[in-house]
Structures are given as structure tokens and as C-alpha cells.
Amino acid sequence: MSSNKNKRPLRSQAWFGGDDKDSFIHRSWMKNQGYPSDAFDGRPVIGICNTWSELTPCNGHFRDLAEMVKRGVLEAGGFPVEFPVMSLGETNLRPTAMLFRNLASMDVEESIRANPIDGVVLLTGCDKTTPALLMGAASVDLPTIVLSGGPMLNGNYRGKPIGSGTDVWKFSEDVRAGRMTSNEFKQAESCMSRSAGHCMTMGTASTMASMVEALGVTLPGNAAIPAVDARRKLQAQLTGRRIVDMVHEDLKLSQILTREAFENAIMVNGAIGGSTNAVIHLLAIAGRIGVDMRLGDWDRLGRDIPCLLNLMPSGQYLMEDFYYAGGLPVIIRDLLGKLHGEALTVTGATMAVNVAEAENFNPEVITPLAQPFKDEGGIAVLQGNLAPRGAVIKPSAASPELMQHRGRAVVFNSIEHYKKRVDDPALDIDASCVMVLQNCGPQGYPGMAEVGNMGLPKKLLEQGVRDMVRISDARMSGTAYGTVVLHVAPEAAVGGPLALVRDGDMIELDVAGRRLHLDVDEAELARRRADWSAPPPAMKGGYQSMYIKHVTQADEGADLDFLVGCRGSAVPRESH
């Protein structure tokens, strides 16, 4: 049946609504897929942006989800059309999926604008697929809704729950320390990843699924439903229904992605112990939609937010447990006194209305605001002469005794230098030292890889050392833990102060004071700066060359400078 409820012509009618040669071409070739003539009668055309790929295992079940979205679109009287974009698999892409986040966002933006699409469903899951798709869609600003793929079921190894990523880092260190055999390590592989879905820890995938729900661009409950739970398919079907209504209402992303929405997301990130990667991604999304968001906002808004979620890597439970306890709506409801409850969401209702009936079914997993799991859950933004434009640390995943520390620097000038040197028995390092990794930022790696949580030297692991202060211009997996300072800006590869650190320099970390200081006088730093030269690029030509020339620093979201901003959804000129 036709559902042409609009008095205004929809965008897709510029392709399908005429009687001329061009409209003939657009309709005729679409009909070779078996569509009837009334599919083009003015009903909303809904693009389903799918990041399915067998090379992206977190998103390997998206074909089924897309079919459920289509069912919902058809039920609501829309015309669903699925289209692919570059899929970013965190587990396989080298040198890092982050290098290609901006490329995928270009793919999304241009695919939406160039095609006869009135509204979009973004199928996201693995870490970078969520920000990439939302960045691209924000630069077009059509009615848009996100559907996450959902986390895997809890891992289980020898009768104990294990978390994706988090236990990889733990097991790896145990093998190096001689407490776990190589055979046991391999056995744990199948025990960790035992169903479809993305990481079931509060890694970047779960964090970004939570962020889009906190931003109001998903249906309530999106973040935590397990990938293989039937209710994930129900969420997909309801999402398909809702996007059709959003087109009729002309409810665009810019009406939802407001300053208040981003502030809500920052505070929710603190309450869930979310990934430091959310900082860079939300800065980039805000830049696309035109919201003035700064790195300092993360500290200002998140500093007093306690961590309410007892979930790896900050705690002990996993996303499946989070869902059974009530999911993100419970967290949002408990924070309403601090949040902008009036913020509009894709449901057409406010955030406060969406979560009004949320219930907490397990206070061990979701702790009450009056008795939080940890007092400090937000992202701490550090500054000082080592990070003039800022650096970040996740206090909920750090060791309390290292939050204020002064130590001798042990410097690695590349990831290869680190790997070659870290287990050398002759390395002059002890537990009080500060490990420093250079040239792993946006330009330096390139792509700012998740190598900031450097493994500790084997000889220290064998002594029982489990954490040290580590500092870099890189990122860290959201599944990782430790007293790790990340995103130092400016990065070493562009001549930031991090490039000037030498073995033996004293470094002071004061998280409470938000300070990161290199205890070297200015005259010596000036001498080192004069001797510094930029490292050669890893690749000449191609996308990497363009990326290195145009990528912004971490405090600006590491977007490409020419992609910042919203370019709108105006219909392009005709193709024939």
C-alpha cells in the first residue's frame, strides 16, 4: 500500500517522480530487481547503510538485521533499499581501523547524498563503524537512526567469565610472566568469542553503542541487547518502522545532535566507565554537525560523574549482565538530575520520557548513584608542558597508587623500537619508571593505533609488577586497563613536546591536579627542538598520503580538515 502522507514531495521524487527520460531511467533499472511500479509512488525511500563484512566479524550477522529493518520499513509503508559502505573491522584492519574511519565516513556521506534516499538507518557495531557512519550522515543531515549490532554473549573459560579484549591483555601478560601456557592461551580463543556480536566488555564498540543511545539517535535499550537475543531483531524491526515516521515528521539529525545531546553523552560515558576513544569520536561527530565541542568539555562535564556500572575493564561484569540488569536506560534515568532530560530523541519524545519506566534488576551490576561502583568515572583531561593541547586518562581503569607519580622516562621512538627493546634484559627500567611511546599519533602511525597500553617488560612481570605509568600520542583499546595517558597533543610526529622526551627525563603525573609535566628546562628543550626532524611517512601517495596531510590532532577529533561541517542534502544535478 502507499503511505504517501506527505504534503511536501520527498527528496527521492527528484529521481522517481517525473515523466521524463531521466525518471524513466531511474525507475526502469530499479525494476530489474522486481520492484512494482507503486514502489515509486512517493513513499519514503529508506536507505539501510550496512557495514556487513566477513572480514569484520563483529558485524557478521548484519545481513539478518538488515532484513528485519526492511520488514519494519515495509510495515510502515516505506521503500527499503540496502547499500554497502566500507566496513571497518578492528580485529583485522592494519595498520589500524582508525586510519580508515574518515574514509568510510566519506563513503557514507556521498552514498547518502548521491542516491534517492529520504531517510537512513545506520547499521553499526565494530568500534569505528559507529562514528564513521554517524559522521558521514551528520554531514548530510537527513532523518537518520542508528541500530547497533549488539555485544557477544559472555565469554567463559574454565568455568569463569572472560571478557573480549580485557582478558586478552591479561592472558598475554600471564603468558609472558610464565603463569599461563601457550596451549592454555590458545584454548581461551574459542572461549572468549563464542557468538555473533561485538566486544561484550565496555570496549569502544559497547561504549559507542551507549553513546549513540545517550545522544538520542537510537531507540531506547539499543546499547546492551546481545547480538543473538531475539530482542535485537525486534529492535531492528521497530527501527525500520520508526525511520519511516521520522521522514514524515522531517525529524533530522541536526534536531537531535544538539549541544545538550553531546553533554548528555559525555556524562553518560563517565557513568558507564566508557572508552577513551569516545572522546575522539564525539569530537569528530560534533564537528560534522556544527556543535562547538572542545576537549575541555570532557573534563568539565565528566569530572564529577561517578562510575555506576560494574563492568570490565573497570569492573567484573559483562554486557549481557548489563542488559539483564536493565541496560543503559537505568543509567540515564539515575542521572536525570544532571542530564538535559528535555533533549529530543529519534522517538520524537524527550530523553526523560524515554527512560521514565526503566528499572534496575541487579544493583550489583548497575550501582545506585548514592553508592556508586567508583567515585570517578569520567575522562580526565591533563595538560602541561608535555601536552599543551591536552591528553586523556581513564581513572576508573587506572591504579589509584599511580594517579600521582613522578618517574624516570624510558622512551620508545616507534612501536617497532618498543617491541625490539621492551623485553631486553639489559633495559634500564624498574616499576617506578614512566614508559613513553612516540610517533604513534594521527600522522605518526598513521591513524593513531591502539598501542598506548604497552605491555610491561617481561622482567618486571616476572617480579609481579602489574601496572606502570605509560604515556603516548596513541590510543588504547576500550577493553584495556592501566594507568595509561593517551592522545597527547600535539603528537610527536608534528614536533610536539612528546618528541623531545629522552631516556632519563623526569615526568610528573598528577591526575587530581590535571597536570602532565616534563621536568626539563626550556633551554634544553629548545636545543632538542632545533635538532628534531620529522619522521618519514610510512607510505607515499594514496589515501594515507592524503590522510597525513589533512588529519587534525587528537584534541580536534582526528578528522580530515576538509570534512568538518555539514554540507547538506541538496539533490545533485541530473546524471544523464
Buried (B, 14 or more C-beta within 10 A) or exposed (E): EEBBBBEEEBBBBBBBBEEEEEBEBBBEEBEEEEEEEEBBBBBBBBBBBBBBBEEBBBBBBBEBBBBBBBBBBBBBBBBBBBBEBBBBBBBEBEBBBBBBBBBBBBBBBBBBBEBBBBBBBBBBBBBBBBBBBBBBBBBBBBBBBBBBBBBBBBBEBEEEBBBBBBBBBBBEBBBBBEEBEEEBBEEBEEBBBBBBBBBBBBBBBBBBBBBBBBBBBBBBBBBBBBBBBEEBBBBBBBBBBBBBBBBBEBBBBBBBBBBBBBBBBBBBBBBBBBBBBBBBBBBBBBBBBBBEBBBEBBBEBBBEBBBBBBBBBBBBBBBBBBBBBBBBBBBBBBBBEBBBBEBBBBBEEBBBBBBEEBEBEBBEBBBEBEEBBBEBBBBBBBBBBBBBBBBBBBBBBBBEEBBEBBBBBBBBBBBEBBEEBBBEEEBEBBBEBBBBBBBBBBBBBBBBBBBBBBBBBBBBBEEEBBBBBBBBBBBBBBBBBBBBBBBBBBBBBBBBBBBBBEEEBEBBBBBEEBBBBBEBEEEEBEEBEEEEEEBEBBEEEEBBBBBBEBBBBBBBBBBBEEBBEBEEBEEEEEEE
